[in-house]
Amino acid sequence: MDEQMLNKVANDEGFIAALDQSGGSTPKALKLYGIEEDAYSGDEAMYDLIHEMRSRIITSASFSGDRVLGAILFEMTMDREVEGKGTAEYLWTEKQVVPFLKVDKGLEDEVDGTQLMKPMPELDALCQRAVAKGVFGTKMRSVIKVANPAGVAANVAQQFEFGRQILGNGLVPIIEPEVDINSPSKVEAEALLKAAILDELDGIPDGQQIMLKLTLPETDGFYSELVAHPKVLRVVALSGGYSREEANARLARNEGMIASFSRALTEGLSAQQSDDEFDAALDGSVGSIFEASRT
């Protein structure tokens, strides 16, 4: 593992940019960016356009390691290039931004109020490919809809099982059991989630650490035990559908958590903007998320 990357993630101020929209969420991301679905035909054209958007963000002067700690990439983004370099290599060597890779393959149907991740039979091979490309860590998302004890337990158990597999490949996993912000039992779900995570952390070997990506809690400071836990490298927050203003406000009230925003990061960016307009809009977005992450 790269000690410089580890040191940056552990100690520096900043946030993690989530640039990992997958096949299902790409059309929506492009639409928000000002590209309608009738502007392209087929998956290949769609992925070309989303890579152009991501490249525009990554190469912008407003996007660099002084405020952005890391960036989460979609597998296809990792396999592509930015200005002639592999995306992960470009992020680290040109921007001093630590690269992570989204490894999950989407969600199963809801059972017991939770959506588990689909099986990942190719996970070891994908991890080894990521290591070879200079990636530091991974991210994988599952979703908790309601406070069902069996569902929450199954969700967290699956996350940590894959997490231990990822650690075995020399990568740091970001474990993301998202609690739906519209859950009718969000407070109760968060209590079950925290207890389940604390139980699982006991099984992480000494000398190894994971990261957590969690929905911003209803009770400020609710995850402070996890922030301080020796087996947790960093606790990052997802925006979960909150506006950037709301997500930033909630984040600023949770000491020790930093942002890992996707839609809230790209809010206000448009394909129709000139480069100067785009850079200015991104600078405002990066700046506000950075400030909220400093608390």
TASUL-V585526 format. One record per pair of residues at least 12 apart in sequence whose C-alpha atoms are under 10 Angstrom apart, sorted by sequence separation. I is the first residue (numbers start at 0). J is the second residue. If there is no record, write none. Layout:
I&J, I&J
This chain:
86&98, 87&99, 104&116, 105&117, 106&118, 142&154, 143&155, 162&174, 177&189, 222&234, 238&250, 246&258, 268&280, 57&70, 87&100, 103&116, 104&117, 105&118, 141&154, 159&172, 161&174, 236&249, 237&250, 247&260, 267&280, 268&281, 34&48, 72&86, 103&117, 104&118, 105&119, 140&154, 141&155, 158&172, 159&173, 178&192, 211&225, 236&250, 246&260, 266&280, 267&281, 34&49, 72&87, 103&118, 104&119, 158&173, 159&174, 177&192, 196&211, 210&225, 211&226, 235&250, 265&280, 266&281, 26&42, 29&45, 71&87, 103&119, 141&157, 158&174, 159&175, 176&192, 210&226, 247&263, 265&281, 267&283, 268&284, 25&42, 29&46, 32&49, 70&87, 102&119, 141&158, 157&174, 158&175, 236&253, 243&260, 246&263, 264&281, 267&284, 104&122, 140&158, 158&176, 243&261, 245&263, 266&284, 26&45, 29&48, 53&72, 102&121, 103&122, 139&158, 155&174, 157&176, 243&262, 244&263, 264&283, 265&284, 22&42, 25&45, 26&46, 29&49, 32&52, 70&90, 102&122, 155&175, 176&196, 193&213, 208&228, 209&229, 210&230, 211&231, 215&235, 216&236, 235&255, 236&256, 237&257, 238&258, 240&260, 242&262, 243&263, 264&284, 265&285, 25&46, 28&49, 69&90, 70&91, 77&98, 154&175, 155&176, 192&213, 208&229, 209&230, 210&231, 211&232, 212&233, 213&234, 214&235, 215&236, 234&255, 235&256, 236&257, 237&258, 238&259, 239&260, 240&261, 241&262, 242&263, 243&264, 263&284, 264&285, 26&48, 54&76, 69&91, 77&99, 139&161, 154&176, 174&196, 207&229, 208&230, 209&231, 210&232, 211&233, 212&234, 213&235, 214&236, 215&237, 233&255, 234&256, 235&257, 236&258, 237&259, 238&260, 239&261, 240&262, 241&263, 242&264, 243&265, 263&285, 22&45, 25&48, 26&49, 29&52, 50&73, 53&76, 58&81, 77&100, 102&125, 116&139, 139&162, 154&177, 206&229, 207&230, 208&231, 209&232, 210&233, 211&234, 212&235, 213&236, 214&237, 215&238, 233&256, 234&257, 235&258, 236&259, 237&260, 238&261, 239&262, 240&263, 243&266, 264&287, 22&46, 25&49, 28&52, 57&81, 58&82, 76&100, 77&101, 102&126, 116&140, 117&141, 138&162, 189&213, 205&229, 206&230, 207&231, 208&232, 209&233, 210&234, 211&235, 212&236, 213&237, 214&238, 215&239, 233&257, 234&258, 235&259, 236&260, 237&261, 238&262, 239&263, 242&266, 243&267, 264&288, 21&46, 50&75, 54&79, 69&94, 74&99, 75&100, 100&125, 115&140, 116&141, 137&162, 151&176, 189&214, 200&225, 205&230, 207&232, 208&233, 209&234, 210&235, 211&236, 212&237, 213&238, 214&239, 234&259, 235&260, 237&262, 238&263, 263&288, 50&76, 54&80, 55&81, 64&90, 68&94, 69&95, 70&96, 71&97, 72&98, 73&99, 74&100, 100&126, 114&140, 115&141, 116&142, 189&215, 190&216, 204&230, 213&239, 214&240, 215&241, 237&263, 238&264, 49&76, 54&81, 63&90, 64&91, 67&94, 68&95, 69&96, 70&97, 71&98, 72&99, 73&100, 74&101, 102&129, 114&141, 115&142, 138&165, 151&178, 189&216, 197&224, 203&230, 226&253, 21&49, 47&75, 53&81, 54&82, 62&90, 63&91, 67&95, 68&96, 69&97, 70&98, 71&99, 72&100, 73&101, 74&102, 113&141, 114&142, 115&143, 137&165, 189&217, 193&221, 197&225, 200&228, 202&230, 203&231, 226&254, 227&255, 260&288, 20&49, 46&75, 47&76, 50&79, 57&86, 64&93, 65&94, 67&96, 68&97, 69&98, 70&99, 71&100, 72&101, 73&102, 74&103, 100&129, 113&142, 114&143, 136&165, 137&166, 185&214, 189&218, 193&222, 196&225, 200&229, 201&230, 226&255, 259&288, 19&49, 46&76, 50&80, 51&81, 63&93, 64&94, 65&95, 66&96, 67&97, 68&98, 69&99, 70&100, 71&101, 72&102, 73&103, 99&129, 112&142, 113&143, 114&144, 136&166, 186&216, 187&217, 200&230, 219&249, 220&250, 223&253, 225&255, 226&256, 258&288, 18&49, 50&81, 58&89, 63&94, 64&95, 65&96, 98&129, 112&143, 113&144, 185&216, 186&217, 190&221, 193&224, 197&228, 200&231, 215&246, 218&249, 219&250, 222&253, 223&254, 225&256, 257&288, 258&289, 18&50, 47&79, 54&86, 57&89, 58&90, 62&94, 63&95, 64&96, 111&143, 112&144, 113&145, 136&168, 146&178, 185&217, 186&218, 189&221, 190&222, 193&225, 214&246, 215&247, 217&249, 219&251, 220&252, 221&253, 222&254, 223&255, 257&289, 258&290, 53&86, 57&90, 63&96, 64&97, 109&142, 110&143, 111&144, 112&145, 113&146, 136&169, 137&170, 138&171, 139&172, 140&173, 141&174, 142&175, 143&176, 144&177, 145&178, 189&222, 197&230, 216&249, 219&252, 220&253, 221&254, 222&255, 223&256, 257&290, 258&291, 259&292, 18&52, 19&53, 60&94, 62&96, 98&132, 99&133, 100&134, 102&136, 103&137, 105&139, 106&140, 107&141, 109&143, 110&144, 111&145, 112&146, 113&147, 135&169, 136&170, 137&171, 138&172, 139&173, 140&174, 141&175, 142&176, 143&177, 144&178, 145&179, 180&214, 215&249, 216&250, 218&252, 219&253, 220&254, 222&256, 257&291, 258&292, 18&53, 58&93, 59&94, 98&133, 99&134, 100&135, 101&136, 102&137, 103&138, 104&139, 105&140, 106&141, 107&142, 109&144, 111&146, 112&147, 113&148, 115&150, 135&170, 136&171, 137&172, 138&173, 139&174, 140&175, 141&176, 142&177, 143&178, 144&179, 173&208, 174&209, 175&210, 176&211, 177&212, 178&213, 179&214, 180&215, 215&250, 218&253, 219&254, 220&255, 256&291, 257&292, 258&293, 18&54, 57&93, 58&94, 97&133, 98&134, 99&135, 100&136, 101&137, 102&138, 103&139, 104&140, 105&141, 106&142, 111&147, 112&148, 113&149, 114&150, 115&151, 134&170, 135&171, 136&172, 137&173, 138&174, 139&175, 140&176, 141&177, 142&178, 143&179, 144&180, 145&181, 146&182, 171&207, 172&208, 173&209, 174&210, 175&211, 176&212, 177&213, 178&214, 180&216, 214&250, 216&252, 220&256, 256&292, 257&293, 57&94, 97&134, 98&135, 99&136, 100&137, 101&138, 102&139, 103&140, 110&147, 111&148, 112&149, 113&150, 114&151, 134&171, 135&172, 136&173, 137&174, 138&175, 139&176, 140&177, 141&178, 142&179, 143&180, 144&181, 145&182, 146&183, 147&184, 151&188, 155&192, 159&196, 166&203, 171&208, 172&209, 173&210, 174&211, 175&212, 176&213, 177&214, 178&215, 180&217, 215&252, 216&253, 251&288, 254&291, 255&292, 256&293, 257&294, 18&56, 97&135, 98&136, 99&137, 100&138, 101&139, 102&140, 103&141, 111&149, 112&150, 113&151, 115&153, 116&154, 123&161, 126&164, 127&165, 130&168, 144&182, 145&183, 146&184, 150&188, 151&189, 154&192, 155&193, 158&196, 166&204, 169&207, 170&208, 171&209, 172&210, 173&211, 174&212, 175&213, 176&214, 177&215, 178&216, 215&253, 250&288, 253&291, 254&292, 255&293, 256&294, 18&57, 57&96, 97&136, 98&137, 99&138, 100&139, 101&140, 110&149, 111&150, 112&151, 113&152, 114&153, 115&154, 122&161, 126&165, 129&168, 130&169, 143&182, 144&183, 145&184, 146&185, 148&187, 152&191, 156&195, 160&199, 163&202, 170&209, 171&210, 172&211, 173&212, 174&213, 175&214, 248&287, 251&290, 252&291, 253&292, 254&293, 255&294, 110&150, 111&151, 113&153, 114&154, 115&155, 125&165, 126&166, 130&170, 144&184, 145&185, 146&186, 147&187, 148&188, 151&191, 152&192, 155&195, 156&196, 159&199, 163&203, 167&207, 172&212, 173&213, 244&284, 247&287, 248&288, 250&290, 251&291, 252&292, 253&293, 254&294, 16&57, 109&150, 113&154, 116&157, 123&164, 126&167, 127&168, 129&170, 144&185, 145&186, 146&187, 147&188, 150&191, 151&192, 154&195, 155&196, 158&199, 159&200, 162&203, 163&204, 166&207, 215&256, 243&284, 247&288, 250&291, 251&292, 253&294, 87&129, 91&133, 111&153, 112&154, 115&157, 116&158, 119&161, 122&164, 123&165, 126&168, 127&169, 143&185, 145&187, 146&188, 149&191, 151&193, 152&194, 153&195, 156&198, 166&208, 246&288, 247&289, 249&291, 250&292, 251&293, 252&294, 90&133, 91&134, 110&153, 111&154, 115&158, 118&161, 122&165, 125&168, 126&169, 127&170, 145&188, 146&189, 148&191, 151&194, 152&195, 155&198, 156&199, 159&202, 166&209, 213&256, 215&258, 244&287, 247&290, 248&291, 250&293, 251&294, 88&132, 89&133, 90&134, 123&167, 124&168, 126&170, 144&188, 145&189, 146&190, 147&191, 148&192, 151&195, 152&196, 155&199, 159&203, 163&207, 165&209, 212&256, 243&287, 244&288, 247&291, 250&294, 87&132, 88&133, 123&168, 143&188, 146&191, 151&196, 163&208, 211&256, 212&257, 213&258, 243&288, 246&291, 247&292, 16&62, 86&132, 87&133, 88&134, 122&168, 143&189, 146&192, 162&208, 163&209, 212&258, 213&259, 85&132, 86&133, 87&134, 148&195, 152&199, 162&209, 212&259, 244&291, 85&133, 86&134, 87&135, 162&210, 143&192, 14&64, 78&128, 159&209, 13&64, 14&65, 15&66, 16&67, 19&70, 20&71, 21&72, 22&73, 74&125, 77&128, 78&129, 12&64, 13&65, 14&66, 15&67, 16&68, 17&69, 18&70, 19&71, 20&72, 21&73, 77&129, 11&64, 12&65, 13&66, 14&67, 15&68, 16&69, 17&70, 18&71, 19&72, 20&73, 21&74, 11&65, 12&66, 13&67, 14&68, 15&69, 16&70, 17&71, 18&72, 19&73, 20&74, 21&75, 78&132, 11&66, 12&67, 13&68, 14&69, 15&70, 16&71, 17&72, 18&73, 19&74, 21&76, 74&129, 77&132, 11&67, 12&68, 13&69, 14&70, 15&71, 16&72, 17&73, 19&75, 20&76, 77&133, 236&292, 7&64, 11&68, 19&76, 77&134, 235&292, 10&68, 18&76, 19&77, 103&161, 173&231, 180&238, 181&239, 9&68, 173&232, 177&236, 178&237, 180&239, 181&240, 8&68, 116&176, 172&232, 173&233, 174&234, 175&235, 177&237, 179&239, 180&240, 7&68, 8&69, 115&176, 171&232, 173&234, 174&235, 175&236, 178&239, 179&240, 180&241, 7&69, 72&134, 114&176, 173&235, 175&237, 177&239, 71&134, 102&165, 113&176, 114&177, 4&68, 113&177, 4&69, 71&136, 72&137, 73&138, 113&178, 69&135, 71&137, 72&138, 113&179, 69&136, 71&138, 100&170, 102&172, 112&182, 99&170, 101&172, 99&171, 100&172, 101&173, 137&209, 138&210, 140&212, 99&172, 100&173, 136&209, 137&210, 138&211, 139&212, 140&213, 99&173, 136&210, 138&212, 16&96, 19&99, 21&101, 15&96, 16&97, 18&99, 19&100, 20&101, 15&97, 16&98, 17&99, 18&100, 19&101, 21&103, 22&104, 23&105, 15&98, 16&99, 17&100, 18&101, 19&102, 21&104, 22&105, 15&99, 17&101, 21&105, 4&91, 7&95, 8&96, 7&96, 8&97, 7&97, 4&95, 3&95, 4&96, 5&97, 4&97, 3&97, 4&98, 1&97, 71&173, 19&138, 17&138, 8&135, 0&130, 4&134, 5&135, 4&135, 5&136, 1&133, 4&136, 0&133, 1&134, 2&135, 0&134, 1&135, 0&135, 0&136, 5&171, 1&169, 0&169, 1&170, 0&170, 0&171, 71&259, 68&257, 70&259, 71&260, 69&259, 70&260, 71&261, 67&258, 68&259, 70&261, 67&259, 8&210, 56&265, 53&265, 56&268, 52&265, 55&270, 59&274, 52&268, 59&275, 61&277, 62&278, 52&269, 61&278, 52&270, 59&277, 60&278, 61&279, 67&285, 51&270, 55&274, 59&278, 60&279, 61&280, 62&281, 66&285, 67&286, 15&235, 17&237, 58&278, 59&279, 61&281, 62&282, 66&286, 14&235, 15&236, 56&277, 60&281, 61&282, 67&288, 68&289, 9&231, 10&232, 14&236, 15&237, 48&270, 55&277, 56&278, 59&281, 60&282, 61&283, 63&285, 66&288, 67&289, 9&232, 10&233, 55&278, 59&282, 61&284, 62&285, 66&289, 8&232, 9&233, 61&285, 62&286, 65&289, 66&290, 8&233, 56&281, 61&286, 66&292, 5&232, 31&262, 28&261, 32&265, 28&262, 31&265, 32&266, 33&267, 27&262, 31&266, 32&267, 33&268, 34&269, 31&267, 32&268, 33&269, 34&270, 28&265, 31&268, 32&269, 33&270, 34&271, 28&266, 31&269, 32&270, 33&271, 30&269, 31&270, 32&271, 33&272, 29&269, 30&270, 32&272, 17&258, 18&259, 20&261, 29&270, 14&256, 15&257, 16&258, 17&259, 18&260, 19&261, 20&262, 14&257, 15&258, 16&259, 17&260, 18&261, 13&257, 14&258, 15&259, 16&260, 17&261, 18&262, 12&257, 13&258, 14&259, 15&260, 16&261, 17&262, 13&259, 14&260, 15&261, 16&262, 17&263, 18&264, 16&263, 17&264, 18&265, 16&264, 17&265, 15&264, 16&265, 16&285, 14&285, 13&285, 16&288, 13&286, 15&288, 14&288, 15&289, 13&288, 14&289, 13&289, 14&290, 12&289, 13&290, 14&291, 15&292, 12&290, 13&291, 14&292, 13&292, 14&293, 12&292, 13&293, 12&293, 11&293, 12&294
